[in-house]
Amino acid sequence: MTDLLTLLREHDLPPRWDGRAVVWEGWEYAPITTLHLHMRPDVCEGCGMPTMERGFPCWSTNKGLRADSARLTHDDYRAEEEARARLPFRVKGKMPRYWWIELHAFRCHHCQLDTVWDTATDEWWVLDHTDYGDDGSVSS
C-alpha cells in the first residue's frame, strides 16, 4: 500500500544523516540473518502487521554508507569509487576508506514505514516525512 506521503518523498531514503552524506546500496528482499531476526520487533510500529509471515520476513533492507566527515559529498563518493575501479585489484584494499556501512534501513512491505538502525550509536529511528528532504535525517 502506498500513501500520499510515500509518493511525495524527495528521496527514497535520507541522503544525509546528522549532517553527513549517506550513499544507500539499494533495496534487497530481507535476507534472513540471525542479526535481523533478533533486532527486528515482532510487529511493525506503523501498521501493526507481523514482521514475519510463514517464516519469511515482511520487510526489505538497505545498507547506508555514511561519510566519516561532514565535508564529504555524494560527488566525492562517486569520484572515490571511480578512482578505486581504475586501480589493480591488489592495490584497491590499500586505498583509504572514507565511507562506512553504519546504517541499516528496514522497510515494511505492508505500510512502507522505514526504520533505520544506526550501528555507530546502536539507536533505532522511525523515519517521518521530514527525513526524506535534501537535509536528510537529523536527530534532535
DSSP file with accessible surface (Angstrom, degrees, kcal/mol):
  #  RESIDUE AA STRUCTURE BP1 BP2  ACC     N-H-->O    O-->H-N    N-H-->O    O-->H-N    TCO  KAPPA ALPHA  PHI   PSI    X-CA   Y-CA   Z-CA
    1    1 A M              0   0  164      0, 0.0     2,-0.4     0, 0.0     0, 0.0   0.000 360.0 360.0 360.0 131.9    0.0    0.0    0.0
    2    2 A T        -     0   0   84      4,-0.0     2,-0.2   110,-0.0   110,-0.1  -0.961 360.0-166.1-117.8 132.9    1.4    3.4   -1.0
    3    3 A D     >  -     0   0   70     -2,-0.4     4,-2.0   108,-0.2     3,-0.3  -0.584  38.5 -96.1-111.0 176.4    0.1    6.6    0.5
    4    4 A L  H  > S+     0   0  121      1,-0.2     4,-1.9     2,-0.2     5,-0.1   0.887 121.9  55.6 -60.8 -39.2    0.5   10.3   -0.5
    5    5 A L  H  4 S+     0   0  103      1,-0.2     4,-0.3     2,-0.2    -1,-0.2   0.882 107.5  49.9 -63.8 -35.5    3.4   10.8    2.0
    6    6 A T  H >4 S+     0   0   27     -3,-0.3     3,-1.1     1,-0.2    -1,-0.2   0.928 111.6  48.4 -67.4 -41.6    5.3    7.9    0.4
    7    7 A L  H 3< S+     0   0  126     -4,-2.0    -2,-0.2     1,-0.2    -1,-0.2   0.801 108.8  54.3 -68.7 -28.4    4.7    9.3   -3.1
    8    8 A L  T 3< S+     0   0  117     -4,-1.9    -1,-0.2    -5,-0.2    -2,-0.2   0.415  76.1 126.7 -90.1   4.4    5.8   12.8   -2.1
    9    9 A R    <   -     0   0   51     -3,-1.1   124,-0.1    -4,-0.3     3,-0.1  -0.396  52.6-151.0 -62.5 131.8    9.2   11.8   -0.7
   10   10 A E  S    S+     0   0  128      1,-0.2     2,-0.3    -2,-0.1    -1,-0.2   0.840  83.2  21.0 -70.7 -34.9   12.0   13.8   -2.3
   11   11 A H  S    S-     0   0   64    121,-0.7    -1,-0.2     1,-0.1   120,-0.0  -0.961  76.4-124.2-132.3 152.4   14.4   10.9   -1.8
   12   12 A D  S    S+     0   0   81     -2,-0.3    -1,-0.1     1,-0.2    -3,-0.0   0.885 100.1   0.8 -63.4 -38.8   13.9    7.1   -1.3
   13   13 A L  S    S-     0   0    6    119,-0.1    -1,-0.2    -3,-0.1    11,-0.1  -0.942 105.5 -67.5-141.3 163.4   15.9    7.3    1.9
   14   14 A P        -     0   0    0      0, 0.0   118,-0.1     0, 0.0   120,-0.1  -0.288  35.3-154.9 -57.7 126.4   17.6   10.2    3.7
   15   15 A P  S    S+     0   0   17      0, 0.0     7,-2.7     0, 0.0     2,-0.3   0.638  81.7  34.8 -76.9 -12.4   20.6   11.5    1.6
   16   16 A R  E     -A   21   0A  59      5,-0.3   121,-2.3   115,-0.3     2,-0.4  -0.972  66.1-158.3-138.2 152.3   22.2   12.8    4.8
   17   17 A W  E >  S-Ab  20 137A   2      3,-2.9     3,-1.7    -2,-0.3   121,-0.2  -0.960  79.9 -23.7-135.6 113.0   22.3   11.6    8.4
   18   18 A D  T 3  S-     0   0   64    119,-3.3   120,-0.2    -2,-0.4     3,-0.1   0.894 129.8 -46.3  50.0  44.2   23.1   14.1   11.1
   19   19 A G  T 3  S+     0   0   29    116,-0.4     2,-0.4   118,-0.4    -1,-0.3   0.368 117.2 107.3  87.5  -4.3   24.9   16.3    8.6
   20   20 A R  E <  S-A   17   0A  62     -3,-1.7    -3,-2.9    51,-0.0    -1,-0.2  -0.878  73.7-108.6-111.5 140.2   27.0   13.6    6.9
   21   21 A A  E     -A   16   0A   0     51,-0.6    46,-2.7    -2,-0.4     2,-0.4  -0.303  31.5-158.8 -63.6 145.0   26.3   12.3    3.4
   22   22 A V  E     -C   66   0B   2     -7,-2.7     2,-0.5    44,-0.2    44,-0.2  -0.994   8.7-160.8-128.2 134.1   24.9    8.8    3.0
   23   23 A V  E     -C   65   0B  27     42,-2.6    42,-3.3    -2,-0.4     2,-0.4  -0.976  16.0-148.2-112.5 120.3   25.0    6.6    0.0
   24   24 A W  E     -C   64   0B  45     -2,-0.5    40,-0.2    40,-0.2     3,-0.1  -0.750   5.2-147.2 -91.5 137.7   22.4    3.8    0.1
   25   25 A E        -     0   0  102     38,-2.8    -1,-0.1    -2,-0.4     2,-0.1   0.733  52.7 -92.0 -77.6 -24.1   23.4    0.5   -1.6
   26   26 A G        -     0   0   32     37,-0.3    37,-0.4     2,-0.1    -1,-0.2  -0.272  45.3 -66.4 122.4 150.8   19.9   -0.5   -2.8
   27   27 A W        -     0   0   71     35,-0.1     2,-0.4    -2,-0.1    35,-0.2  -0.430  44.4-175.5 -74.3 140.2   16.9   -2.4   -1.5
   28   28 A E  E     -D   61   0B  96     33,-2.4    33,-2.7    -2,-0.2     2,-0.3  -0.972  39.2-101.9-127.9 146.2   17.1   -6.2   -1.1
   29   29 A Y  E     -D   60   0B 134     -2,-0.4    31,-0.2    31,-0.2    29,-0.0  -0.547  67.9 -83.8 -63.8 128.8   14.4   -8.5   -0.1
   30   30 A A        -     0   0    4     29,-1.5     2,-0.3    -2,-0.3    -1,-0.1  -0.085  42.1-140.8 -47.8 115.3   15.3   -9.0    3.6
   31   31 A P        -     0   0   50      0, 0.0     2,-0.9     0, 0.0     5,-0.1  -0.598  22.5-121.4 -71.6 137.8   18.0  -11.7    3.9
   32   32 A I        +     0   0   81     -2,-0.3     2,-0.3     4,-0.1     3,-0.1  -0.739  48.0 158.1 -85.7 109.9   17.2  -13.7    7.0
   33   33 A T     >  -     0   0   55     -2,-0.9     4,-2.4     1,-0.1     5,-0.2  -0.895  55.3-112.0-124.4 161.1   20.2  -13.5    9.3
   34   34 A T  H  > S+     0   0  101     -2,-0.3     4,-2.2     1,-0.2     5,-0.2   0.916 118.6  55.7 -57.1 -40.3   20.4  -14.0   13.0
   35   35 A L  H  > S+     0   0   74      1,-0.2     4,-1.9     2,-0.2    -1,-0.2   0.952 109.5  44.3 -58.3 -50.7   21.1  -10.3   13.3
   36   36 A H  H  > S+     0   0   15      1,-0.2     4,-2.0     2,-0.2    -1,-0.2   0.899 112.4  51.6 -64.4 -40.3   17.9   -9.3   11.5
   37   37 A L  H  < S+     0   0   78     -4,-2.4    -1,-0.2     1,-0.2    -2,-0.2   0.884 114.7  42.2 -66.8 -35.9   15.8  -11.8   13.4
   38   38 A H  H  < S+     0   0  148     -4,-2.2    -1,-0.2    -5,-0.2    -2,-0.2   0.783 117.5  46.1 -81.3 -25.0   17.0  -10.6   16.8
   39   39 A M  H  < S+     0   0   59     -4,-1.9    -2,-0.2    -5,-0.2    -3,-0.2   0.785  94.4  81.8 -90.5 -30.7   16.9   -6.9   16.0
   40   40 A R  S  < S-     0   0   19     -4,-2.0     4,-0.1    -5,-0.2    11,-0.0  -0.545  79.6-120.7 -78.0 142.8   13.5   -6.5   14.4
   41   41 A P        -     0   0   62      0, 0.0    10,-0.1     0, 0.0    -1,-0.1  -0.258  24.9-111.5 -72.2 169.0   10.4   -6.2   16.5
   42   42 A D  S    S+     0   0  141      8,-0.1     9,-2.3     1,-0.1    10,-0.5   0.769  99.3  30.2 -73.4 -29.0    7.6   -8.8   16.1
   43   43 A V  B    S-H   50   0C  76      7,-0.3     2,-0.2     8,-0.1     6,-0.1  -0.960  91.7 -99.7-131.1 153.3    5.2   -6.2   14.6
   44   44 A C     >  -     0   0    5      5,-2.9     4,-1.7    -2,-0.3    -2,-0.0  -0.492  22.9-141.3 -68.9 135.2    5.6   -3.1   12.5
   45   45 A E  T  4 S+     0   0  152     -2,-0.2    -1,-0.1     1,-0.2    81,-0.0   0.778  98.5  48.4 -67.9 -25.5    5.4    0.1   14.5
   46   46 A G  T  4 S+     0   0   49      1,-0.1    -1,-0.2     3,-0.1    -2,-0.0   0.931 130.3   9.4 -82.5 -47.6    3.5    1.8   11.7
   47   47 A C  T  4 S-     0   0   53      2,-0.1    -2,-0.2    66,-0.0    -1,-0.1   0.553  88.6-124.5-114.9 -10.8    0.7   -0.7   10.8
   48   48 A G     <  +     0   0   46     -4,-1.7    -3,-0.1     1,-0.3     3,-0.1   0.517  61.2 141.7  78.9   5.1    0.9   -3.3   13.5
   49   49 A M        -     0   0   74      1,-0.1    -5,-2.9    -6,-0.1    -1,-0.3  -0.464  61.7 -92.6 -77.6 152.5    1.3   -6.1   11.0
   50   50 A P  B     -H   43   0C  55      0, 0.0    -7,-0.3     0, 0.0    -1,-0.1  -0.316  22.1-142.4 -62.8 145.1    3.7   -9.0   11.8
   51   51 A T  S    S+     0   0    9     -9,-2.3     7,-2.7   -10,-0.1     2,-0.4   0.566  89.8  47.3 -85.0  -8.5    7.3   -8.6   10.6
   52   52 A M  E     -I   57   0D  62    -10,-0.5     2,-0.4     5,-0.2    -1,-0.1  -0.998  65.0-177.6-130.8 135.5    7.4  -12.3    9.8
   53   53 A E  E >  S-I   56   0D  66      3,-2.8     3,-2.1    -2,-0.4     0, 0.0  -0.989  74.5 -15.4-133.4 126.1    4.7  -14.3    8.0
   54   54 A R  T 3  S-     0   0  219     -2,-0.4    -1,-0.1     1,-0.3     0, 0.0   0.849 129.3 -52.7  52.2  36.1    5.0  -18.1    7.4
   55   55 A G  T 3  S+     0   0   53      1,-0.2    -1,-0.3     0, 0.0    -3,-0.0   0.508 117.8 107.3  83.1   3.3    8.7  -17.9    8.3
   56   56 A F  E <  S-I   53   0D 128     -3,-2.1    -3,-2.8     2,-0.0    -1,-0.2  -0.913  72.7-109.4-117.3 145.8    9.6  -15.2    5.9
   57   57 A P  E     -I   52   0D   2      0, 0.0    -5,-0.2     0, 0.0    -6,-0.1  -0.361  12.9-150.8 -71.5 147.9   10.4  -11.5    6.6
   58   58 A C  S    S+     0   0   11     -7,-2.7    51,-2.6    -9,-0.1    52,-0.4  -0.287  71.6  71.3-108.8  40.7    7.8   -8.8    5.6
   59   59 A W  E     - E   0 108B   3     49,-0.2   -29,-1.5    50,-0.1     2,-0.3  -0.983  67.6-134.9-149.3 159.8   10.5   -6.1    5.1
   60   60 A S  E     -DE  29 107B  23     47,-1.9    47,-2.5    -2,-0.3     2,-0.3  -0.827  22.7-141.8-110.8 158.1   13.2   -5.1    2.7
   61   61 A T  E     -DE  28 106B  10    -33,-2.7   -33,-2.4    -2,-0.3     2,-0.3  -0.854  15.0-175.6-122.7 156.8   16.7   -4.0    3.8
   62   62 A N  E     - E   0 105B   4     43,-1.7    43,-3.2    -2,-0.3     2,-0.4  -0.981  17.6-139.5-149.0 137.0   19.1   -1.4    2.6
   63   63 A K  E     - E   0 104B  79    -37,-0.4   -38,-2.8    -2,-0.3     2,-0.5  -0.853  14.3-151.6-102.3 135.5   22.6   -0.6    3.8
   64   64 A G  E     -CE  24 103B   0     39,-3.2    38,-1.7    -2,-0.4    39,-1.7  -0.917   3.8-151.3-110.6 124.5   23.8    3.0    4.1
   65   65 A L  E     -CE  23 101B  13    -42,-3.3   -42,-2.6    -2,-0.5     2,-0.4  -0.849  20.0-158.1 -90.2 117.9   27.4    4.1    3.7
   66   66 A R  E     -CE  22 100B   4     34,-3.1    34,-2.2    -2,-0.7   -44,-0.2  -0.825  17.3-116.9-103.3 135.5   27.9    7.2    5.8
   67   67 A A  E     - E   0  99B   0    -46,-2.7    32,-0.2    -2,-0.4    -1,-0.0  -0.351  14.3-137.0 -63.7 145.1   30.8    9.6    5.2
   68   68 A D  S    S+     0   0   70     30,-2.4     2,-0.3     1,-0.1    -1,-0.1   0.468  87.9  43.2 -85.8   3.1   33.2    9.9    8.1
   69   69 A S  S >  S-     0   0   24     29,-0.3     3,-1.1   -48,-0.1   -48,-0.4  -0.998  74.2-133.6-144.5 145.8   33.3   13.7    7.6
   70   70 A A  T 3  S+     0   0   63     -2,-0.3    -1,-0.1     1,-0.2   -49,-0.1   0.670 104.7  67.4 -70.1 -15.5   30.6   16.3    7.1
   71   71 A R  T 3  S+     0   0  211      2,-0.1    -1,-0.2   -51,-0.0     2,-0.2   0.721  81.2  93.1 -76.2 -21.8   32.9   17.8    4.4
   72   72 A L    <   -     0   0   32     -3,-1.1   -51,-0.6    26,-0.1     2,-0.2  -0.513  59.8-164.9 -77.2 142.5   32.5   14.8    2.1
   73   73 A T     >  -     0   0   57     -2,-0.2     4,-1.7   -53,-0.1     5,-0.1  -0.682  37.7-101.3-118.2 173.5   29.7   14.9   -0.5
   74   74 A H  H  > S+     0   0   52      1,-0.2     4,-2.2    -2,-0.2     5,-0.2   0.853 124.1  56.4 -62.8 -35.1   28.0   12.4   -2.8
   75   75 A D  H  > S+     0   0  105      1,-0.2     4,-2.5     2,-0.2    -1,-0.2   0.882 103.3  54.0 -63.7 -37.8   30.2   13.6   -5.6
   76   76 A D  H  > S+     0   0   67      2,-0.2     4,-2.5     1,-0.2    -1,-0.2   0.903 107.4  51.4 -61.3 -40.1   33.2   12.8   -3.5
   77   77 A Y  H  X S+     0   0   42     -4,-1.7     4,-2.6     2,-0.2    -2,-0.2   0.944 110.2  47.7 -62.8 -46.9   31.9    9.2   -3.1
   78   78 A R  H  X S+     0   0  126     -4,-2.2     4,-2.5     1,-0.2    -2,-0.2   0.917 112.7  49.3 -61.4 -42.4   31.4    8.8   -6.8
   79   79 A A  H  X S+     0   0   53     -4,-2.5     4,-2.4     1,-0.2    -1,-0.2   0.911 111.1  49.9 -63.3 -41.7   34.9   10.1   -7.5
   80   80 A E  H  X S+     0   0   21     -4,-2.5     4,-2.6     1,-0.2    -2,-0.2   0.919 111.9  47.4 -63.3 -43.6   36.4    7.8   -5.0
   81   81 A E  H  X S+     0   0   58     -4,-2.6     4,-2.1     2,-0.2    -2,-0.2   0.888 111.5  50.6 -66.6 -38.5   34.6    4.8   -6.4
   82   82 A E  H  X S+     0   0  116     -4,-2.5     4,-1.0    -5,-0.2    -2,-0.2   0.914 112.5  47.0 -64.4 -42.1   35.6    5.7  -10.0
   83   83 A A  H >X S+     0   0   28     -4,-2.4     3,-0.6     1,-0.2     4,-0.6   0.923 111.3  51.4 -64.6 -41.8   39.3    6.0   -8.8
   84   84 A R  H >< S+     0   0   14     -4,-2.6     3,-1.1     1,-0.2    -2,-0.2   0.883 104.5  57.7 -63.2 -37.0   39.1    2.7   -7.0
   85   85 A A  H 3< S+     0   0   68     -4,-2.1    -1,-0.2     1,-0.3    -2,-0.2   0.794 103.4  53.7 -65.5 -27.2   37.7    1.0  -10.1
   86   86 A R  H << S+     0   0  185     -4,-1.0    -1,-0.3    -3,-0.6    -2,-0.2   0.614  92.2  93.5 -83.0 -11.9   40.8    2.0  -12.1
   87   87 A L  S << S-     0   0   55     -3,-1.1     5,-0.1    -4,-0.6     2,-0.0  -0.494  86.5-100.7 -81.6 150.9   43.2    0.5   -9.6
   88   88 A P    >>  -     0   0   65      0, 0.0     3,-1.5     0, 0.0     4,-1.5  -0.354  38.1-110.0 -63.2 152.5   44.6   -3.0   -9.9
   89   89 A F  H 3> S+     0   0  180      1,-0.3     4,-0.7     2,-0.2     3,-0.3   0.879 116.0  54.8 -54.5 -43.9   42.9   -5.5   -7.6
   90   90 A R  H 34 S+     0   0  191      1,-0.2    -1,-0.3     2,-0.1     4,-0.1   0.716 111.3  46.0 -68.2 -17.2   45.9   -5.9   -5.2
   91   91 A V  H X> S+     0   0   52     -3,-1.5     3,-1.7     2,-0.1     4,-0.7   0.748  92.7  78.1 -95.0 -25.8   46.0   -2.1   -4.6
   92   92 A K  H >< S+     0   0   68     -4,-1.5     3,-1.1    -3,-0.3    -2,-0.1   0.866  90.9  54.2 -54.7 -41.1   42.3   -1.4   -4.1
   93   93 A G  T 3< S+     0   0   76     -4,-0.7    -1,-0.3     1,-0.2    -2,-0.1   0.702 104.1  56.3 -68.8 -17.8   42.4   -2.7   -0.5
   94   94 A K  T <4 S+     0   0  169     -3,-1.7    -1,-0.2    -4,-0.1    -2,-0.2   0.596  82.0 101.9 -90.2 -11.2   45.2   -0.4    0.4
   95   95 A M  S << S-     0   0   48     -3,-1.1   -11,-0.0    -4,-0.7    -3,-0.0  -0.537  83.9-107.2 -73.3 132.9   43.3    2.7   -0.6
   96   96 A P        -     0   0   74      0, 0.0     2,-0.4     0, 0.0    -1,-0.1  -0.276  29.4-133.6 -63.8 150.3   41.9    4.6    2.4
   97   97 A R        +     0   0  102      1,-0.1     3,-0.1    -3,-0.1     0, 0.0  -0.853  27.6 172.2-105.2 140.6   38.2    4.4    3.1
   98   98 A Y        +     0   0  101     -2,-0.4   -30,-2.4     1,-0.1     2,-0.4   0.280  65.5  68.3-124.1   2.7   36.1    7.4    4.0
   99   99 A W  E     -E   67   0B   4    -32,-0.2     2,-0.4   -31,-0.1   -32,-0.2  -0.993  62.0-170.8-129.4 134.2   32.6    5.8    3.8
  100  100 A W  E     -E   66   0B 119    -34,-2.2   -34,-3.1    -2,-0.4     2,-1.1  -0.964  31.1-117.9-131.2 139.9   31.4    3.2    6.3
  101  101 A I  E     +E   65   0B  73     -2,-0.4   -36,-0.2   -36,-0.3     3,-0.1  -0.642  60.1 136.5 -74.5 101.7   28.3    0.9    6.4
  102  102 A E  E     +     0   0B  38    -38,-1.7    17,-3.0    -2,-1.1    18,-0.5   0.458  49.8  68.6-123.7 -10.5   26.8    2.2    9.6
  103  103 A L  E     -EF  64 118B   0    -39,-1.7   -39,-3.2    15,-0.2     2,-0.5  -0.942  52.4-172.9-120.0 137.1   23.1    2.5    8.7
  104  104 A H  E     -EF  63 117B  29     13,-1.9    13,-2.9    -2,-0.4     2,-0.4  -0.982  11.7-159.8-128.0 117.6   20.7   -0.4    8.1
  105  105 A A  E     -EF  62 116B   0    -43,-3.2   -43,-1.7    -2,-0.5     2,-0.4  -0.772   3.4-164.8 -99.3 142.8   17.2    0.6    6.8
  106  106 A F  E     -EF  61 115B   1      9,-2.8     9,-2.5    -2,-0.4     2,-0.5  -0.997   3.8-162.8-126.5 127.1   14.2   -1.7    7.1
  107  107 A R  E     -EF  60 114B  25    -47,-2.5   -47,-1.9    -2,-0.4     7,-0.2  -0.954  18.9-128.8-116.1 124.0   11.0   -1.1    5.0
  108  108 A C  E  >  -E   59   0B   6      5,-2.3     4,-1.5    -2,-0.5   -49,-0.2  -0.460   7.9-146.7 -67.6 132.7    7.7   -2.7    5.9
  109  109 A H  T  4 S+     0   0   63    -51,-2.6    -1,-0.1    -2,-0.2   -50,-0.1   0.734  95.2  50.1 -71.7 -21.7    6.1   -4.4    3.0
  110  110 A H  T  4 S+     0   0   54    -52,-0.4    -1,-0.2     1,-0.1   -51,-0.1   0.932 130.5   7.5 -83.4 -48.8    2.6   -3.6    4.3
  111  111 A C  T  4 S-     0   0   28      2,-0.1  -108,-0.2   -62,-0.1    -2,-0.2   0.433  89.9-121.8-119.2  -1.7    2.8    0.2    5.0
  112  112 A Q     <  +     0   0   40     -4,-1.5     2,-0.2     1,-0.2    -3,-0.1   0.646  52.5 161.1  68.9  16.5    6.2    1.3    3.6
  113  113 A L        -     0   0   33     -6,-0.1    -5,-2.3     1,-0.0     2,-0.5  -0.513  29.9-143.7 -69.1 133.7    7.4    2.6    7.0
  114  114 A D  E     -F  107   0B   0     13,-0.3    13,-2.5    -7,-0.2     2,-0.4  -0.884  17.3-175.6-103.3 131.2   11.2    2.9    7.2
  115  115 A T  E     -FG 106 126B  13     -9,-2.5    -9,-2.8    -2,-0.5     2,-0.4  -0.983   9.8-157.8-122.3 134.7   13.1    2.1   10.3
  116  116 A V  E     -FG 105 125B   0      9,-3.1     9,-2.7    -2,-0.4     2,-0.6  -0.956   7.5-153.8-121.0 132.8   16.8    2.8   10.5
  117  117 A W  E     -FG 104 124B  24    -13,-2.9   -13,-1.9    -2,-0.4     2,-0.9  -0.914   8.3-155.3-101.8 117.8   19.4    1.2   12.8
  118  118 A D  E >>> -FG 103 123B   1      5,-3.0     4,-1.7    -2,-0.6     5,-1.4  -0.841   6.6-169.1 -92.0 103.9   22.4    3.4   13.3
  119  119 A T  T 345S+     0   0   51    -17,-3.0    -1,-0.2    -2,-0.9   -16,-0.1   0.756  81.0  63.8 -70.8 -21.7   25.1    0.9   14.3
  120  120 A A  T 345S+     0   0   62    -18,-0.5    -1,-0.2     1,-0.2   -17,-0.1   0.860 122.0  20.1 -68.7 -34.4   27.5    3.6   15.4
  121  121 A T  T <45S-     0   0   70     -3,-0.5    -2,-0.2     2,-0.2    -1,-0.2   0.477 100.2-128.2-110.0  -6.5   25.2    4.7   18.2
  122  122 A D  T  <5 +     0   0  105     -4,-1.7     2,-0.3     1,-0.2    -3,-0.2   0.857  63.0 138.4  55.6  41.8   23.1    1.5   18.4
  123  123 A E  E   < -G  118   0B  88     -5,-1.4    -5,-3.0     2,-0.0     2,-0.4  -0.870  47.4-140.7-115.2 151.4   19.9    3.5   18.1
  124  124 A W  E     -G  117   0B  82     -2,-0.3     2,-0.4    -7,-0.2    -7,-0.2  -0.891  17.0-167.7-109.9 139.2   16.8    2.8   16.1
  125  125 A W  E     -G  116   0B  65     -9,-2.7    -9,-3.1    -2,-0.4     2,-0.6  -0.990  15.6-149.1-130.7 130.8   14.9    5.6   14.3
  126  126 A V  E     -G  115   0B  55     -2,-0.4   -11,-0.2   -11,-0.2     2,-0.2  -0.889  30.2-134.0 -95.0 121.7   11.5    5.5   12.7
  127  127 A L        -     0   0    9    -13,-2.5   -13,-0.3    -2,-0.6     2,-0.2  -0.479  22.5-171.4 -79.7 148.0   11.6    7.9    9.8
  128  128 A D    >   -     0   0   80     -2,-0.2     3,-2.1   -15,-0.1     4,-0.3  -0.723  46.5 -80.8-125.5-178.9    8.9   10.5    9.1
  129  129 A H  G >  S+     0   0  124      1,-0.3     3,-1.0    -2,-0.2     4,-0.1   0.769 123.2  63.6 -58.5 -25.4    8.2   12.8    6.1
  130  130 A T  G >  S+     0   0   86      1,-0.2     3,-0.7     2,-0.1    -1,-0.3   0.721  93.1  64.0 -73.4 -16.7   10.8   15.4    7.3
  131  131 A D  G <  S+     0   0   16     -3,-2.1  -115,-0.3     1,-0.2    -1,-0.2   0.602  90.6  65.0 -81.7 -12.5   13.7   12.8    6.9
  132  132 A Y  G <  S+     0   0    4     -3,-1.0  -121,-0.7    -4,-0.3    -1,-0.2   0.374  80.4  98.2 -96.7   5.0   13.4   12.5    3.1
  133  133 A G  S X  S-     0   0   13     -3,-0.7     3,-1.4     3,-0.3  -117,-0.3  -0.169  95.3 -86.2 -81.6-178.5   14.3   16.0    2.1
  134  134 A D  T 3  S+     0   0  101      1,-0.3    -1,-0.1  -120,-0.1    -3,-0.0   0.786 127.9  56.1 -60.9 -29.7   17.7   17.2    0.9
  135  135 A D  T 3  S-     0   0  131      1,-0.2  -116,-0.4    -5,-0.1    -1,-0.3   0.645  96.3-160.1 -78.2 -14.5   18.9   17.8    4.5
  136  136 A G    <   -     0   0    6     -3,-1.4     2,-0.4    -6,-0.1    -3,-0.3  -0.294  41.0 -17.7  72.2-152.3   18.1   14.2    5.4
  137  137 A S  B     -b   17   0A   7   -121,-2.3  -119,-3.3    -6,-0.1     2,-0.4  -0.756  56.7-175.8 -97.3 133.2   17.6   12.9    8.9
  138  138 A V        -     0   0   95     -2,-0.4     2,-0.2  -121,-0.2    -2,-0.0  -0.990  20.4-136.1-129.1 122.1   18.8   15.0   11.9
  139  139 A S              0   0   47     -2,-0.4   -14,-0.0     1,-0.1  -122,-0.0  -0.513 360.0 360.0 -76.6 143.9   18.5   13.6   15.4
  140  140 A S              0   0  165     -2,-0.2    -1,-0.1     0, 0.0     0, 0.0  -0.488 360.0 360.0-102.4 360.0   17.2   16.1   17.9
